[in-house]
Amino acid sequence: MGRLSVGGRHAARFGYLLKDRVVDVETLMRALRTISAGGTALDPEIVRHLMRADSASDPLAALTERERDVLALMAEGRSNSAIADRLTVSLKTVESHIANIFSKLGLYGAQDDHRRVLAVLAALQGSP
């Protein structure tokens, strides 16, 4: 997941936007105007993530809805390109989601580990 951040040492004039969610120039310009006026601009997805109280105790709770979709397709045995086709996104986007899933689940992986399998197992163990 890419990010765009602007800020300094102070709580004022701070911005953190996910670059893949900035869909037009006006969104970016609005955030920059807010920051330059002394305000803050924080991506709503970041806020949602921070507000999840249970994400610390359940790593699966930290996954976004799209990451859950990708993980479910991984559990079906789909390849990255099949996942991209199914979700109508680019292969690079799928790879980014998978990297985020591995990171959020703490699967940094030794060479002997197959992180896709470990991610699916974590999902199965976390489901009711």
Stockholm file with secondary structure:
# STOCKHOLM 1.0

chainA/1-128         MGRLSVGGRHAARFGYLLKDRVVDVETLMRALRTISAGGTALDPEIVRHLMRADSASDPLAALTERERDVLALMAEGRSNSAIADRLTVSLKTVESHIANIFSKLGLYGAQDDHRRVLAVLAALQGSP
#=GR chainA/1-128 SS CCCEEECCSSSSSEEEECGGGCCSHHHHHHHHHHHHTTCEEECHHHHHHHHCGGGTTCGGGGSCHHHHHHHHHHHTTCCHHHHHHHHTCCHHHHHHHHHHHHHHTTCCCCTTCCHHHHHHHHHHHHCC
#=GC SS_cons         CCCEEECCSSSSSEEEECGGGCCSHHHHHHHHHHHHTTCEEECHHHHHHHHCGGGTTCGGGGSCHHHHHHHHHHHTTCCHHHHHHHHTCCHHHHHHHHHHHHHHTTCCCCTTCCHHHHHHHHHHHHCC
//
